[in-house]
Amino acid sequence: MKIIPVLDLKKGLAVHAVKGERAQYQPVQSLLTSSAKPLEVARCLIKETQCREVYIADLDAIQGKGHNRDIICEIAEHLDVDLWVDEGIGDVESAKSLAAAGADVVIIGSETLTDLEVLKRFSDSMAPEQIVFSLDIKGGRVLSSTKALKGSEPLEALDLLATQGIERFILLTLDVVGSGYGPDLPLMKQAKYNFPEKTFIAGGGVKTPGHLQKLSLIGASGVLVATSLHNGWITGLDIASLK
């Protein structure tokens, strides 16, 4: 199971994401570094986890309040890892521009998706390994601008999305992001049972090495981790013991 550290960007800094309440996010405070500069934070996350991928969420771009593309380019230039980037991309042209800037994987988020037809264009125009769909969930329901997905139950949404040519999914439970309350294990387990041929990555709530072990046992292919690394709840030694 892949451990994928997360870097949330806002106004040029790495910030601490908590429960999807973006207006309240503050510069990250970490045991790994005293800096909130994104490149330094990313470098420390990579050193601690020995990961091969880093997930970057450009919160300004997602909210339509500018972007941090220059920082993404800087990280791509200096660090030898694959970058999974969420900029709230809504069309193929923007996705290709992001890939040219250094994103190895473009995240398509249900929150900012406006039309299911766009997914077919993504799958027709980009390689499967270049795309991951993030199913953004809050209060047990899917967040989306798409009428077909908005307010639906996650498993119902996956039934619909499974026919759209997407092979990899993040199950992102925003209610527990940064909280340490624990991941949504029942959802991950049922998703793997219903769609065994799809790849699922857990996001939100992971706090302990035990959470990692449980996710691995029920078939998660990866997990997004941030707060637990910065707080020292999960260490590089914990991650190494999973391998």
Summary of the structure (lengths in Angstrom):
residues: 243
radius of gyration: 16.4
end to end distance: 8.2
largest distance: 45.3
contacts: 851
relative contact order: 0.15
helix: 37%
strand: 23%
